[in-house]
Amino acid sequence: MTGNLIRNPEAISEIFQRACDRRELMILVTPYLRFESSFLRIIGDDLHVAATMGREDAVFGLRSGDLKIRFPHGVSFLEAATQLKGFGMVDGRRTLRLALPPTLQEEDHRGSYRVDRVGRVVVTFSTPKYDLVTGTLVDISTTGARVFSTRDFGEGELQVGEDMAITVQLTDQIRINTKVKLRHVRNRTFGVEYRPQLDDHILHPLSRWVFERREEDLDRIARRGVETAAAPEVGRLVSRPPTGLVLVSTDAALEAVLQDLLGGLQPLTRVAPTMAALKQAYNQKPALVLYHVPNLNLDSRRRLKPMVESLQGRVPFLLLGTSVDGGALLELGGELRAAVSIVFNPERGTFFQRLVQGVLRRTYEGGESPMAPVEPENP
């Protein structure tokens, strides 16, 4: 996101207070996951937002040094880095307590995001000579729209810079009826800018609607893996894309569960927790290694450390705990620089699947180095 950096504490406080008053939509984003939430209240230095996921999912999904929030604000969108501080309650509703960001990144107004997946939306407009004409919406943003007319225009009928009026029934709840300025004309298609800016009672729901469509587009692009990848770093294996998941474990039952969850993403192979087996598996260029951590005693930690160090910097890995304390596992993952550390619960299989998808997407489709770990904190 490019644009202005907002640093003024009073301006930031006012922006968040207004977002809370509106119960504004927001997206919580980590390198691997995204959750939809909404603003609720500011209490002291804590920003309370709706807890739309379970406590465990929040701990293991949002305990990231790269946690960010994104939300609509007027004609633009804002983004800020934050941290998960804990949990709370507001009006009887479970909340996540986030650190109030000291800065906000504002998207450039001139680059307002345009939604072109609008379906069939009828537009009514009057020409500068007050002829009433109908058309269809081509795309729309928080600052303007583009329209396709049902009829041709006469010579000089539309002139760039002239004022017009337009009505767009975008949804049942969003009806734009405003004055506009003509910005460009090409055959039957023309673009307009809202002049003056839309009133808040229309702008806020429109901004939220556009923001939701943009987030859907970002998620769709990420899932397809069509982001522009950065140039491969020195030392990265590029001769053949890594494929396959390696589970380092003696637990055949865990393997069966993970096959059902992850087999559709990547082939999964289980190997014994020995250096020889792991090195042989690495020769097959796996995409991700899952280290099973059945307990956190001293002997287990000692055996795990050399195996992890043998692959650090070459293959991303995650720690997959079973029947262990979540906080201690997160601490161990921080020491070993694991991409993700999580206590596995079959009932939260969909969340775990999304997490693995996110790690793979971030590592291989987003142009990141294979070892771009999340720095977990103690819950």
N, C-alpha and C positions, 0 to 999 in steps of 0.2 A: 504494500500500500504506500503510495507516494502522496506528498502534500505537506501541509503545515504541521508543525509540532507545537502543541499547546502545552505551555509550562506554568501558566498563571494558576496558582492554587485556588483562588477564588472562582475563576472561570471553570476550572475542573470540578470543583465542589458543586457549582450551580448546574453543570451539565449532568452530573450523576444524580443530583436531587430531582431534577426534572424527569430524568429517566425512571427514577423510583416512583415519582408521582403518577407517571403514565403506566407503570408496570410494564415498561418497554421490553420487547423481545431482545435477547442477546444470545450469542453463540460462544461457548467455552471451547477453546481450541488448544490441543497439544500437537506435537509433531505426528502423533499416531491416531488421535481420536478427536471427535468433536461432539459436543452435547448442546442441545437447545435448552435455554433457561429463560428467566426473566428477572428484572430488577425488582427488589422488594423494599429495602430500607437501608439507610446509613445509620449505624450506631457506633459512635466514637470514631475510631480509625478503621472500622470494619464495614465492608460493603456486603450486605446480605442479599443473596440471590436464591431463587427457587432451587431446591435439591430435586432434580428430575431423574436422578439415578440413585441406586442403593448406596449405602455407606461404604461398603467394600469397593464398589466400582469407582466411587469418588476418590477413595484413598489411592487405589492402584492406577486409576486412569488420569487423575488430575495432579498427583504429586510429581510435578514436572517443573524443572527450572525454565522451561519454555512455554509455560501456560500463558495464554492470551485471551482477551475478550474482544468481541467485535459486536457492534450494534449500530442501528441507524440513528442519525441525528440531523434533523432538518433535511437539507438537500444533499448531504454527504453522509459518509459512514465513518465511524471512529474505531480505532484499534488501540489496545494498550496491554502491556505486560503486567501480570499480577501473580499472586501466590495464593494457594489454598492454605488458610490459617486454621481451619477447623470447621465445626458444625454449630448450628444454633437453631433458634425458633423465632418466628415472627408471626404474630396473630394465629398461633396454633399450627403453623405450617413449618415443616422442616426446611432449613436453609443451609447453604454453604457460606462460610465466612471467608471473604476474599480481602486481600490487602488493597486499600485504595491506591490506584496507580498515581504516581507523581507526574506523569506526562501522558498525553493523548496524541496519537497520530491521526491527523485528519486527511481524508482523501481529497484530492484536488477537485474543487467545484467544477472546473472546466472539463473534467473528465467524468462527468456524472454517468453512472452505469446505466446502460440502455437495455431494457428487456425486450427481446424480439419474439419470445415464445408467449404471445398474448392471446392466441386463439382468434376467433372471429368477434371483434369488438366494433360495433357501429359508432361512427363519429359524425356529429353534425357540426357544421361550421358556416359562418357567414363571411362572404368575401368583403373586401373594403367597400364595395358598392352595395353591400347589404343583401346580396343574393344568398338564399339559404340552400346549402348543398350538403349531401351526405357522402360519407366515405367509410373506409375501414382503417383501423389502427395498424400501423406497420411495426412501430416500436415506441417505447415510452420510458422516460426517466423522471427524476424528481425535479428537473428543470425544464423539460420540454417533451415534444412528441413528434413523430413522423406519421403522415397520413397519406393514404392512397385515395384519390377522388373517384367518384363513380362517373364523372364526365370530364371531358377535355376543357381546358381553359382557353379563353379567347386571348388574342394578342394584347398584352399589357394588363390583363385582368388581375393578375397577382404580381405585385412588385415587392422585391426584398426590402425589408425595413418598414413595411406598412403594418398597421394594427388590424387585428381581426378578433373574432370571438369564436370560441370552440366549446363543444360539450362532448365529454367522453364518459360513458357509463362503463367503467372498467370492471367493477364487480357490483354485487347487490349493495355493498356498503360504501364503495368508493365511486362517487360521481363528481367529475371535474367539470365545472362550468365557469370559464374564466376568459379574460382578455389575453391575447397572445400577440407576439410580434413575429412576422414572417421572416425566417432566416435563410431559407433556400428553396428553390423550385426547380424541379426537373420533370418535364412532361406532366403526368398526373400526380406525381409524388411531391410533397412539400414538407418542410420541417418548420416547427414553430417553437418559440421560447415563451414560457409563462411570464407575462408582464402585467402587473407586478408579480412577485413571488406568491405562490399559493398560500392561502391562510392556513394557520396551524391545524384547524379541524379537518382539513383535507390533506395537508402536507404530511402530517404524522402517519396516518394510515397508509398513504401512498408510499412514503419512505420505507415503512415496515414491509409492505408488499414487494417493493423492488428489492429490498435487502434479502428477503426470503428467497426470491428467485435467483439472486446472485449467489447466495450460499448453496442453493441446489446445483447451480452451474459449476461452482468450484468443486463441490463434492463429486459431481459427475465426471469432470475432467480428471480429478485425482484417481477415481476408480478405473478410468480407462487408461490411466498412465500416459497421458499425452502432454504432460508438462514439458517444457523445454529443459532438457538435462544439461547440467554443466559439463565442462570438459572433464574426462576421467583424470583422477589424480595419479601422480606417479606411484607405481607400485600396485595399482588396482588391476585385478584380472579382468581383461576385456576381450580375450580371445573367444570365450564362450560364456554367455550369461549364466550366473549361478542359478541352480534349480534344486528343489528338494529341501525337506526339513529333516533334521537329525535330532532324535530324542536320545539323550544320554541317560539311560536308566536301566534298572533290572526289573522294572514293574511292567509285566505284560498286560495287566488289566488297564493300566494308564495308557499304554500304547493303543489298545483297542478303542478307548474313549476318544483319544485324540485323532485316530484314523477317521472316525465318524465326523468329528468336528472340522478337521483340517485337510482331510484327504482330497477334498474338492478344490482346495487352493493350490497345494503342492504335494508331491509324493512324500510320504513320511516313512522314515526308516529308524528303527531303534537299534542302538549299539550299547555294548556293555561300558560301564564307566571306567575304562582303562585307557592309558595313553596310546597303546597300539591300535585299539579299535577306533579311537577318535581320529588318529592320523590317517588311517585307511579311509574313514568316511570323508575326511577333509579332501583327500585326493579326488573325490567325485565332485568337488566344487559345490557344496550345499549353499543354499541361500540364507539359512538361519539354523542355529544350533539351540536346542532347548535343553538346558541342564536341569534334570530333576533333583530337587533338594528335599528328601524325605525327612530329614532332621537337621538341626543346626548345632550338633555337638562339635567339640573341638576336632575330633578325627575326621568328620565329614568336611569341615572347613579346610583342613589341611590337604585332603585328597582333591578337593575341588579347585583350589587355587592354582596348582601347576597345570591342570587341564585347561582352565580358562586362559592362563597366561600364554599357553602355547598357540592360541588362536587369536589373541587380542590384536586388533588392527587389520585382521584378514577376513574374519567372518563375524557378523553381528550375532550376539547371543542374548538369551534371556534366561533368568532364573525362574523355574517353575516349582514352587513349593507345594507340598501336601502335608497337612497336619503340623504346620509350623506357625510360629507367631509372625503376623504380617509386618509388624514394626521391625523386628530383628531381620527379617528377610530383606526389607527395603534398605536397611543399614548395610547388610552384606552386599547387596547389589550396588550400592554406592561405592563401596570399597573396591569392588571388582570391575566397576564401570560397565555394568550390564545395560543393554538398551532398555530393558524392562525387567522388573521383578514383581512377581504376582503369586499369591496363594491361589491354587487352582480349585475351583468349585464347579462340578459338572452342571449345577443348576444355573450357573452364570456362563454357560458355554458360549452363548451368542456374543456376550461382551468379550470373552477371550478370543473368539474368532475375529472380531473386529479389530482387536488389539494387534493380533498377528498380521492381519491385512495391512494395518497402518504401518507397522515396522517394515514390512516388505516394500510397501509403496514408497515410504520415505527414503529407504535405503537405495532402491534400484530404479525407481521411476522418477524420483525428485532430484536426482543428480547429487545426492549426498554421499559423503564418504561412508563406507560400510560401518564404521565405528563412530557414530554420532550419538553418544549415549545421553539418556535423560538422567539428570542429577536428582535422585530421589531425596526426600527429606524424611525425617522421623515423623510418623503420624501422631 
